[in-house]
Amino acid sequence: MNRIIIAIGLAFGISGCIQVRAPEKPIEINLNVNIRQEVVVSLRDDVKKLDQQFPGVF
């Protein structure tokens, strides 16, 4: 039992020190989102409605 306690003590003594620090530069999160598809679908729906209201214009 004493050998296990000594082994655990040595393992903690030998292990490296862990440091947690904030980064020097700010963290940048890039949130570029492509919403083109939604806009195109919305425009298509609007054009279909206008074509039904005013046939032959488009």
N, C-alpha and C positions, 0 to 999 in steps of 0.2 A: 504494500500500500504506500509505503514511504517513497518507493521508486517512482510511482505514478505521480505523486505530488511534486517530486523534484523534477520530473520530466516536463510536467505542465509549467512549472515555474521557469525552467530554462527556455521552453518554447516561447513564453511571453517575453522573456528577457532578450532573446535573440531576434525576435521579429522586429521589423522596421516600424518607424513612427509614421502614422497616417495624419496628414494635414489637410484640412478643408479650408480653402480660401475662395473669396469672391474673385472672378476674373478681372483683369485690369481694364479690358475693353468691355463695353456694354454688349449684352447678348442681342443679336439681331435675328428677328424672326420674319422671314419673307412670306407674306400672305397674298401673293399675286394670284387672283382667282379669275378664270376666264368665264365671263358671263355672256359671251357673244351668242351662244346657242339659244339662250332664253330670249334675247332681244330679237333674233331672227324669227323664232317661232311666234313671238308676239306680233311682229310686223306682218307675218304671213296671215295670221288670223284677222288682223285689221284690214288687210287688202281683200281678203275673201268677203268680209262684211260689206266693204265699200263696193265691191264688184256686184254683190247681190242687190245693193241699194241702187246703184247706177250701172246697169248692164251696158256693155259695149265701150265703157270709158277706158278700160285697161286692155 
